[in-house]
Amino acid sequence: MKLVLSSLIFTIVALLLYKNPFLSSQLTYLIHQTSLAAFISLPHNQSDSSTIGSTFSLPFTAPSFFAPATTGSMSISRTIRQTFLAIEQSEGAGARVRRSIGTAKLRNFSPFLMLDHFTISPGAGFPDHPHRGQETITYLLKGAVDHEDFAGNAGTIEAGDLQFMTAGRGIMHAEMPRQNKDGSANVGMQLWVDLPEKLKTCEPRYRDLRAKEIPTIHVDDGKVTIKIISGQSHGTDSVQELAYTPVWIFDMNLKPGGKVTQPLPTGWNAFAYTLDGSTTFGVGKDQTTVAQYHNVVFEQKGDSISAEVSESAKEDGRFCKSTPNTILPTKSSELSY
């Protein structure tokens, strides 16, 4: 499945960060003044220093060493390595997705396997399909989706809720939308995160995170709203640990004139997915304005990511961000869908 977000009219960006285990002492915090959803996680392959590693990952409570940069330190903003449009395609039974991770544009992004921004219209959905060797994180932006599996587990997530599913040794799973009274589509995002080899055959499990459980903060004089799904931002921690592969996840929304600088660990990979509006990333001559439905992959050099929305913008900017806190050797999962 996939994901979507909005606020008036806003830009959504999903930032996914990976950290090298040898750099844990340098961990700092992400996002300061923009509206975005963040997903942060580390590649499982320690030996591949070129791996960017990004994907929508599960939330966790950041350990004490994930501390923000000190006030006197000089922050270095990361530049953009790659930006590309997520092309819409068919998936499941009549559903539409914009896939940005797990395509020819962005492969080998350990531990992230796939990121889908999905739209499920009435009559469409994702009937029975297998998963194995990975975890999926589903963030619903609009509507409601029923899910169930062959083990008898079933439930519903609604707008603002998340579901974390560990497939482990294997599971048959289905996700079908509720029919909205106004006939509108159900929209959301889904991130696939690879499991380390030692957990590939673990027992399947589900964990839900309800919208009301997610801490929400406002920065830059209220121009930026950040939902801290997992991790920490501006001194506020998330409240849940829901995945075997820990990641930071933020949903950020920037009003016109809003700015944010999110510190992030040195050496971690990061990306952002823009859902609505246009958001400008970077500082000074390195600034780049990115439109809706684009994946933005950042260079590993630097310890922060800056974003802003122009004062003259007619839409809010919104994006998502994620980063993991460990890197473990792993074998690739089968991309069963």
C-alpha positions as CSV (number, residue, x, y, z in Angstrom):
1,M,0.0,0.0,0.0
2,K,0.9,3.7,0.0
3,L,0.3,7.1,1.7
4,V,-1.0,10.7,1.5
5,L,-1.2,13.9,3.5
6,S,-2.6,17.5,3.5
7,S,-3.3,20.7,5.4
8,L,-5.3,23.3,3.5
9,I,-3.1,22.8,0.5
10,F,0.3,21.5,1.5
11,T,3.5,19.9,0.4
12,I,4.5,16.6,1.9
13,V,8.0,15.4,2.0
14,A,9.2,12.1,3.3
15,L,12.7,12.2,4.6
16,L,14.4,8.9,5.3
17,L,17.7,8.8,7.0
18,Y,20.2,6.0,7.6
19,K,23.0,6.1,10.1
20,N,26.3,4.3,10.1
21,P,26.7,2.3,13.4
22,F,30.2,3.6,13.8
23,L,28.9,7.2,14.0
24,S,26.3,6.7,16.7
25,S,28.2,9.2,18.9
26,Q,27.5,11.9,16.3
27,L,23.7,11.4,16.3
28,T,21.8,14.7,16.4
29,Y,18.1,15.6,15.8
30,L,16.1,16.3,12.7
31,I,13.7,19.0,11.5
32,H,13.1,22.5,13.0
33,Q,10.5,24.6,11.1
34,T,8.6,22.9,8.3
35,S,5.6,20.7,7.8
36,L,6.8,17.3,6.8
37,A,6.6,13.7,7.6
38,A,9.9,12.1,8.4
39,F,11.1,8.6,8.2
40,I,14.6,7.7,9.3
41,S,16.4,4.4,9.3
42,L,19.8,2.7,8.8
43,P,21.0,0.4,6.0
44,H,21.4,-3.2,7.1
45,N,24.6,-3.6,5.1
46,Q,27.5,-2.1,7.1
47,S,30.1,-2.7,4.5
48,D,28.4,-0.7,1.7
49,S,29.2,2.9,2.6
50,S,27.7,4.1,-0.7
51,T,24.2,2.9,0.3
52,I,21.9,5.9,0.8
53,G,19.4,3.9,2.8
54,S,16.0,5.4,3.1
55,T,12.5,4.3,3.6
56,F,9.5,5.0,5.6
57,S,10.3,3.2,8.9
58,L,8.7,2.3,12.2
59,P,8.8,4.6,15.1
60,F,10.9,4.2,18.2
61,T,11.8,6.1,21.4
62,A,15.1,7.7,20.7
63,P,17.9,6.6,23.2
64,S,19.8,9.2,25.1
65,F,22.6,9.4,22.6
66,F,20.2,10.8,20.0
67,A,20.9,14.3,21.3
68,P,20.4,17.6,19.4
69,A,23.5,19.5,18.4
70,T,24.7,21.9,21.0
71,T,23.7,25.5,20.8
72,G,27.3,26.6,19.9
73,S,27.9,24.1,17.2
74,M,27.9,25.1,13.5
75,S,25.2,23.2,11.5
76,I,26.0,22.1,7.9
77,S,22.9,21.8,5.7
78,R,22.8,18.8,3.4
79,T,22.5,19.4,-0.3
80,I,20.3,17.4,-2.7
81,R,21.8,14.4,-4.5
82,Q,18.7,13.5,-6.5
83,T,15.1,14.6,-7.2
84,F,12.6,12.7,-9.2
85,L,8.9,12.6,-9.9
86,A,7.0,9.5,-8.5
87,I,5.0,8.3,-11.6
88,E,1.5,7.0,-10.9
89,Q,0.8,3.3,-11.8
90,S,-1.8,0.6,-11.2
91,E,-1.4,-1.8,-8.2
92,G,-3.5,-4.3,-6.5
93,A,-7.1,-4.5,-7.6
94,G,-7.8,-1.1,-9.2
95,A,-5.7,0.9,-6.8
96,R,-3.3,3.6,-8.0
97,V,0.2,4.2,-6.4
98,R,3.1,6.6,-6.8
99,R,6.1,4.5,-6.0
100,S,9.4,6.3,-5.4
101,I,11.5,3.8,-3.5
102,G,11.9,0.4,-5.1
103,T,12.0,1.7,-8.7
104,A,14.8,2.1,-11.3
105,K,15.2,5.7,-9.9
106,L,16.0,4.5,-6.3
107,R,17.1,1.0,-5.6
108,N,19.5,-0.5,-3.0
109,F,18.3,1.9,-0.4
110,S,18.8,-0.4,2.6
111,P,16.9,-1.1,4.7
112,F,14.1,0.6,2.8
113,L,12.6,-1.7,0.1
114,M,9.7,0.4,-1.2
115,L,7.7,3.5,-0.6
116,D,4.2,3.9,-2.1
117,H,1.8,6.8,-2.0
118,F,-1.5,5.1,-2.6
119,T,-5.0,6.1,-3.7
120,I,-7.8,3.6,-3.3
121,S,-11.1,4.6,-5.0
122,P,-14.4,2.9,-4.2
123,G,-14.4,-0.7,-5.4
124,A,-10.5,-1.0,-5.5
125,G,-8.1,-2.3,-2.9
126,F,-5.4,-4.8,-2.1
127,P,-6.9,-8.3,-1.7
128,D,-5.0,-11.3,-0.3
129,H,-1.3,-11.0,-1.0
130,P,1.9,-12.4,0.7
131,H,4.6,-10.6,2.6
132,R,7.8,-12.2,4.0
133,G,11.1,-11.0,5.5
134,Q,10.2,-7.4,6.0
135,E,8.0,-4.9,8.0
136,T,5.5,-2.5,6.5
137,I,4.4,0.8,7.9
138,T,1.1,2.1,6.7
139,Y,0.2,5.8,7.4
140,L,-3.4,6.6,6.4
141,L,-4.0,10.2,5.3
142,K,-7.7,10.1,4.3
143,G,-10.5,7.7,4.8
144,A,-10.3,4.3,6.5
145,V,-8.9,0.9,5.6
146,D,-9.8,-2.6,7.0
147,H,-7.0,-5.1,7.2
148,E,-6.9,-8.9,8.0
149,D,-4.7,-11.9,7.5
150,F,-5.0,-15.7,7.4
151,A,-4.1,-16.0,11.1
152,G,-7.4,-14.3,12.1
153,N,-6.0,-10.9,12.9
154,A,-8.2,-8.0,11.7
155,G,-8.6,-4.3,12.4
156,T,-9.2,-0.8,10.9
157,I,-7.0,2.2,10.7
158,E,-8.5,5.7,10.0
159,A,-7.1,9.0,8.9
160,G,-4.0,9.9,11.0
161,D,-3.5,6.3,12.2
162,L,-0.5,4.0,11.5
163,Q,-0.2,0.2,11.3
164,F,3.1,-1.6,11.7
165,M,3.1,-5.1,10.4
166,T,6.1,-7.5,10.8
167,A,5.8,-10.2,8.1
168,G,8.7,-12.2,9.4
169,R,8.5,-15.8,8.2
170,G,5.5,-15.0,6.0
171,I,1.9,-14.0,6.1
172,M,-1.1,-13.6,3.7
173,H,-2.6,-10.2,4.2
174,A,-5.4,-8.1,2.7
175,E,-6.1,-4.3,2.9
176,M,-9.4,-3.1,1.7
177,P,-10.9,0.4,2.0
178,R,-14.0,1.5,3.8
179,Q,-16.6,3.1,1.5
180,N,-16.6,6.8,2.4
181,K,-20.1,8.4,2.5
182,D,-19.0,11.1,0.0
183,G,-17.6,8.5,-2.4
184,S,-14.1,9.9,-2.0
185,A,-10.9,7.8,-2.2
186,N,-8.8,6.5,0.7
187,V,-5.3,7.8,0.6
188,G,-2.1,7.0,2.5
189,M,1.5,5.9,2.3
190,Q,3.2,2.6,2.9
191,L,6.9,2.0,3.6
192,W,8.5,-1.4,3.3
193,V,11.5,-2.0,5.6
194,D,13.8,-4.9,5.3
195,L,14.4,-7.1,8.4
196,P,17.9,-8.1,9.5
197,E,18.8,-11.7,8.6
198,K,18.4,-13.0,12.1
199,L,14.8,-11.7,12.2
200,K,13.7,-12.9,8.7
201,T,11.9,-15.9,10.2
202,C,10.4,-14.2,13.3
203,E,6.7,-14.6,14.2
204,P,4.4,-12.2,12.3
205,R,2.9,-9.4,14.4
206,Y,0.9,-6.2,14.2
207,R,1.1,-2.9,16.1
208,D,-1.1,0.1,15.7
209,L,-0.4,3.8,16.5
210,R,-3.5,6.0,16.7
211,A,-3.6,9.6,15.6
212,K,-4.4,10.7,19.2
213,E,-1.2,9.0,20.5
214,I,1.1,11.0,18.3
215,P,2.7,14.1,19.9
216,T,2.3,17.3,17.8
217,I,4.4,20.4,18.2
218,H,4.3,23.9,16.6
219,V,7.5,25.8,15.8
220,D,8.5,29.0,13.9
221,D,5.7,31.0,15.6
222,G,3.1,28.4,14.6
223,K,4.0,28.4,10.9
224,V,5.3,24.8,11.2
225,T,3.5,21.8,12.6
226,I,5.3,18.5,13.3
227,K,3.7,15.2,14.2
228,I,6.4,13.1,15.9
229,I,5.4,9.6,14.9
230,S,8.7,8.2,16.1
231,G,12.0,9.7,17.3
232,Q,12.5,13.2,18.6
233,S,12.2,16.8,17.3
234,H,12.7,20.1,19.1
235,G,13.1,18.4,22.5
236,T,9.9,16.3,22.2
237,D,9.9,12.5,22.0
238,S,7.6,10.1,20.4
239,V,5.7,7.7,22.7
240,Q,5.9,4.4,20.9
241,E,8.5,1.7,19.9
242,L,6.7,-0.3,17.2
243,A,9.3,-1.8,14.9
244,Y,12.2,-4.2,14.9
245,T,14.1,-1.9,12.7
246,P,13.8,1.4,14.6
247,V,13.2,4.6,12.6
248,W,12.3,8.2,13.1
249,I,9.1,9.3,11.4
250,F,7.8,12.8,11.2
251,D,4.8,14.4,9.4
252,M,5.6,18.1,8.9
253,N,3.4,20.9,7.5
254,L,4.7,24.4,6.6
255,K,2.5,27.4,6.1
256,P,3.6,30.1,3.7
257,G,6.6,31.8,5.2
258,G,7.4,28.8,7.5
259,K,10.9,27.6,7.8
260,V,12.5,24.6,9.6
261,T,16.0,23.2,10.2
262,Q,16.0,19.7,11.4
263,P,19.4,18.4,12.8
264,L,20.1,14.8,11.8
265,P,22.8,12.3,12.6
266,T,26.1,12.5,10.6
267,G,26.4,9.7,8.1
268,W,22.7,8.8,8.0
269,N,20.9,8.6,4.7
270,A,17.9,10.9,4.2
271,F,15.1,11.5,1.7
272,A,11.8,13.5,1.5
273,Y,8.6,12.9,-0.3
274,T,6.5,15.9,-1.2
275,L,2.7,15.3,-1.2
276,D,1.3,18.8,-1.8
277,G,2.5,22.3,-2.7
278,S,6.1,23.2,-3.3
279,T,8.9,23.2,-0.7
280,T,12.3,24.8,-0.9
281,F,15.2,22.7,0.5
282,G,18.7,23.8,1.3
283,V,20.3,27.1,2.2
284,G,21.8,30.0,0.2
285,K,22.9,29.1,-3.4
286,D,22.2,25.4,-2.8
287,Q,18.4,26.0,-2.4
288,T,16.1,24.0,-4.7
289,T,12.3,24.2,-4.9
290,V,10.6,20.9,-5.2
291,A,7.1,20.4,-6.4
292,Q,4.4,17.9,-5.4
293,Y,4.9,14.1,-5.7
294,H,8.7,14.2,-5.8
295,N,11.2,12.1,-3.9
296,V,14.2,14.2,-2.7
297,V,17.4,12.3,-1.8
298,F,20.0,14.1,0.2
299,E,23.8,13.8,0.3
300,Q,25.2,12.2,3.4
301,K,27.5,15.1,4.1
302,G,26.1,17.5,6.6
303,D,24.2,17.3,9.9
304,S,20.9,19.1,9.1
305,I,18.2,19.5,6.5
306,S,16.6,22.9,6.0
307,A,13.2,23.6,4.3
308,E,10.9,26.5,3.8
309,V,7.8,27.6,2.0
310,S,7.7,31.0,0.3
311,E,5.7,33.9,1.9
312,S,4.0,34.3,-1.4
313,A,3.0,30.6,-1.7
314,K,-0.7,29.9,-2.0
315,E,-0.4,26.4,-0.6
316,D,1.1,24.9,2.6
317,G,4.1,22.6,2.2
318,R,4.0,19.1,3.7
319,F,6.4,16.1,3.7
320,C,7.5,13.0,5.6
321,K,10.8,11.9,7.0
322,S,12.5,8.8,8.5
323,T,15.8,7.4,9.8
324,P,17.0,4.2,11.5
325,N,19.4,3.8,14.5
326,T,21.2,0.6,13.5
327,I,22.8,-1.1,10.6
328,L,22.8,-4.9,10.4
329,P,23.8,-7.4,7.8
330,T,20.8,-8.8,6.0
331,K,19.6,-10.8,3.0
332,S,17.2,-9.2,0.6
333,S,13.5,-9.8,1.2
334,E,11.2,-11.1,-1.5
335,L,9.1,-8.2,-2.8
336,S,5.9,-10.2,-2.6
337,Y,2.9,-7.9,-2.8
